[in-house]
Amino acid sequence: MENKATILVVEDDMHLMEGIRDILELNGYDVLTATNGMAGLDVLRAHPRPPDLIVSDIMMPRMDGYDFFNAVRAVENWVAIPFIFLTARGERDDIHRGKRMGAEDYVVKPFDADDLLVAVSAKLDRKKQLDAVWHGEVADIKHNILTILNHELRTPLTYVVAYADMLHRDANELRVEDMRNFLRGINAGANRLRRLVENFILLVELETGEAENTYRWRNRRVDDYVGMLADVESKYIDIAQEHRVELKIEVAPDLPPVMADRDYLIAALECLVDNAIKFSDEKPGAVVTLRAYAQDKFLCLAVHDQGRGIPQHEMEHIFESFYQIDRSKYEDQGAGSGLAIVDGVIRLHGGSISIDSSGRGTTFVIHLPVADNTADIPL
């Protein structure tokens, strides 16, 4: 049986409040009441489950409807509660002000029961639709996370646990070279886990807006592109060798500086290189190239692979969080967060990214605006 919707009615006119309560209760709603905004906040605090809708008068003693609305919207657990204001006939300023504040609807006094019930039903139906969409998105996120936990965390963790177990069990019988191989396996699994965790943290920072604050205070002039690309290469040289891929760096001379967060740029390049290696054809001669060059008024950072390419119909989706190209066919893709991180980082920098996958392999090019010569290092 479906639970009845709960409605909080805030109205200082006792007769009108009781009339509204009776109308709503006769139509199957549970009703809470308060005589002003302060009392309404007390009711909200006293009930662990927020009401499904608030119907509030505007002109009330102690705390009027506007202040009550702002107080409700300031609390995270109450911010999604739909709001219907009651206003006197002809008070158009009330309606305009409430709409600017974000109130969902108005009912003009005096009103008949049908006016009120239609407004209430419409707002509750809309809330159900939004809740259904939200729950669906949460379910999708849960599914994606479970898939990632099952594959991306379990695989490197298996390396770490299995090799550590063999070292513990057979340490006295192993040759030095065997121990080194086992330790390399443990190190590879641990590094993969570390990168996965770091990517998840960065993705959360980007999606919540926290990365914007970090970018503001870490934003500096950057022009050491040889050093930056070398840092990326050093982290992936072992992985590239495992996939029989050669990493190359090409940096044009006399490149202009950019205003950037160096750590974030490196993180974006690492995601591109990680993808480039995974999607390269594992055969002798496969190369992943990192390039830095200038074009017009932009500094370009490019990552080119000679792999399987990206189908045209996948292009519009690849920067979505957790999106993967045919996961069932290509089990080596990773968590699906890398390109979402790249997109978020480049947006922070006011840049753009282009993709060319028309020939053999794929090239991602990050375009960053060149720094103004008069730009100072931020304090």
N, C-alpha and C positions, 0 to 999 in steps of 0.2 A: 504493500500500500504506500502510495506517495505521501511524503511528509507535507503537512500544510505550511504554506509560506507564513513567515512572521513579519508583521509590519509595526513599526514604531510610529505612533502619532504624537506630535508635539504641538499643542494648541492651548492658549491660555483661557479661552472661552470654554468653561466647563460644559455648558449645554451643547455647544458645537462638537467638542471633543467626544462627549458621550454618544452623540448622534453618529459621528464618523465611526467610532468603535462598534456601535451596534450594526451599522451597514456592513462593515467588513466582516464581523463575526458571523452574521447571517449568511454571508457568501463564502464561508469556509476558511477564513483567515484567522490566524492567531494574532492578537493585538496587544501591544505594550503601549502605555500612555505616559505622557509627561506634560507639565503645564508651562514649561519654558525651556530654553536651551540648556541652562545649567542642570535642570532636572533630567533633561534628555541625555546628557553626558553621564549622569549618575546611573541611569537605566542601562546605558550601553556598557558601562564598566561592570555592572552587577551581573550581566549575562555573558557567559563564556562564548556563546555562539552569537555572532552579530545578526541583526535582523536582515531580512531579504530586501527591505525597502523602508525608507523613511518618508513620512508625510509631515511637513512642518509649516506652521504659520510663519509669517515674516515679522509682524509687529507683536513683540512679546516683552514683558518686563524681565529685568535681570540680564538676560542674554537673548538678543533678537535672532531671527532666523538666519541672517547673514553670518553673524559671529558663530552661531551653532554649526552652520555648514562648514566654515573654515576650520573649526575645531575638529569636526568629524574627519575632514579630508586630511588633517595633519597626522592622523593615526594610521599606521600601515595596515592594521587588521580591519579598518573601517573604510579605507579609501575607495573600495569598489562598490559600496552600498549605493544603489540608485536613490535619487532625491527628487521629491515632488514638493514644490512650494505652493502654499495657499496664499492668495493675494486678493485684496479688495478690488471690486470692479473699477476699471478706469485707471488703475495705478500702473501705467505702462512703464514708468521708470523702474518699478520693482522688477518687472519682467525682463527688461533689457539688462539691468544690473545682474540679475540671477543667471541669465544666459551667459554673460561674460565670465561669471565665476565658474560655470560648468554644471549648473543644475540641469537635470534631465527633462523636467516638465513643469508645467504650471496648471493649477486649477483655480479658476476665478470664482470668488465668493460673491453672491450666493450661488450654489450649484445644486443640482439634483443628484440623486444616488447614482444614476447611470453615468454622468460625467466623471464622477470619482472612480467608479468601478472600471470604466474603460481605460482611464489613465493608469490605474494601478495594474490592471491585467497586461497592458501593453508593455509597461516597464519590467514587470516580472518575466514576461515571455522573452523580452530582449536579454535580460540578465541570464536566463537559462541558455539562450543561444550562445552568448559570450562564454559562459561557464563551460558549455560543451566543447567549444573551440579550444579553450584553454586546457581542459583536461585531455583533449586529443593531442595537443602539442606536447603536453607533459608526458603522455604515454609514448609518443614518438621519441622524445628525448631519452626516456627510460630504456626503450628498446635499443636505441643507438648505443647508449652507455653500456648496457648489458652485453651487446655484441662486441664492443671494444674490450670490455673487461675479459670476456671469454677468449678472445683471440689475441689482442695486442698485449695484454698483461700476462696472460698465461704462457705464451710462447717464450718470451725472454726469461720469465720466472722459472720455467722448466729447465732452461740452460743453467741458470744459477744454482738451483736446487740439485739437479742431477750431477753436475760437475763437482759441487761442494760435497755431495754425499760420497762420490767416488774417491775424492781426496781424503775424506775423513776415514772411509772404510779401508782403503788400500794404500794409504800413504807409505807404509813400510816396504811395499812391493813395487812402487812406481819408479820409473826412471825419471831423471831430471827433465828430459824433454817432454815426457808424458805430463808431468806436473805443469810445465809451462803451457802446454796445449790446453789443459783443463783450466788454468788460471786465465788464459786468453778467452776461453768460452765464458767463464764467469764474468770477466770484465766486459765482454761484448753484450751479454744479457743485462748487466747492471747499467751500462750506458744507454741501452735502448729503453729501459724502464725510466731512467732519469730524463731522457729527452721527451718521453711520452708525458710524464708528470709535468715537466716544464711547459710543454705545449698546452696542456689543459689549463694550467694556471694562467698563462698568457691569454688564451682564448677567453677565459672568464673575465680577465681584466679588460680586454677589448670590448666585450659585449656588455659589461656593466658600466663602462665609461671611466673606470679607474685608471686605465692606461693613459687617458688624456691628461690627467694631473701629473703622472710620471713624465710624460713627454714634455710638458711645459717646463719642468725644472731641470730635465736632463738634456734639453735641446741645445746643441752646440754646433760650431762650424766643423765640418768634417771634410778632409781632403786626402787622407791617407788611404787611398783605395787599394794599393798593393798590400798594405798591412791587413786591411779589413778582409779582403778576399783570401789572403793567406790564412787568417784565423779560421775562416769557414773551411778551407781545404784541409787544414790540420785535423779537424774534428771528423772528417769523412774519408780520410785517406785509407784507413783500414777497411771500412765498409765497402769502399769502391774496389779495393783489391779482391775482397771476397766475391763481389759480383763481376770480376774481371773487367772493370771499367777504369779507364785512365782519366784523371782529373787534370785539366789545363787551366791556366790563368793568363788572360790577355788584358793588359791595362794600357790604354793610350797615354801618351805623354802630356804633361801640362794641363791636366783636367781642372775645371773650376770647382770651388768648394760648394757644399750644400749645407743648409741648416738642418740638422738631423739628430736623432737619438741613435748613436752608433750601435748600442746593444740591440735595440729593436730592429735596425736594419740588418744586422748580422743574423738575428733570429729569423727574419723573413727570407734571407738568402739561404740559410740552412734548410728551411722547409722546401725551398725550390730545388736545392741540390739533393736533398733526401728523396724527393719525388723523381728527379731526373735519374738517379742511380737505380731506383727500384723499377722504373719503367724502361730502362735501357735493355737492349738485347744482350744477353750474356754470351758473348762470343768475342774472340780476340779482335782487338782493334776498336772496340766501343769506347767512345770518348764523351765526357761531359765537360763543357767549356764554360768558364766564368769570365765574363768580359765587363770592362768598364770603359765607357767612351762618352763623348759629348755629342749632342745633336740639337741644333738650334739653341734654345735657351734652357735645355734640360741636360742633366747628368743621367746617363743610362747605365743600368746594371742588368746584364743579361745572363741567363742560364740556358744553355742549349744542350739537348741530349740527342741521341741517334736511335731512340727507341721506337715504341709501337705507335706513338702519336695519340691524339685525342679526337674522337669522332665529332663532327660539326654539331650534331644535335645535343652533345653533352656540354658544349661551351658555356651556355647560359647558367648551368647549375654548378660548375666545378668550384666556385668560390663559396658555396653554402656550407655551413658547419655540418660535419659528419657525412657529407656527400662523397660517395665513392663510385668510380666508373666500373660497373659490372663486378661487384664484390665477389660473386660466386665464381666468376671466371678468373679473376686476378686476386689471389689471396695475399699478395705481397704489398698491398697498398698502404697499410698503416691505419691510423685512426680516422682519417678523413677530416682532420682539423687543420692540416698544414696550409692549404690554399686560403682557407678562411682567415687564418692568422696573417698571411701575406696581404690579403685584401685590407684587413683592418689596420695593419701597420702602415701601408702605403697611404691610406685615407688620412691617418694621423698626420702624415708629412705633407699633405696637400698635393700628392702625386697621383700617378695613374699606372696601370699595368696593361700591357698588350700581350697577345698570344699569337704565335704563328705556328700552326701545325699542318700546313698545307703540303710540305715536302716530306722528306725523311726526318723523323723525330719531331721535337717540339722546342720552341724557343719562347721563354717568358722574358719580357723586358720591363723593368721598373723604370719609370720616368719621374725624376725628381727635379723640381725647379731649382735653378742655380741661385746661390745665395747672393743677395745684394752686397756689393763691395763695402757699403757703409754699415752693414749690419753688425751690431756688437754682440759679444757673448753675453747671454742673459745672466742676471745676478741671481 
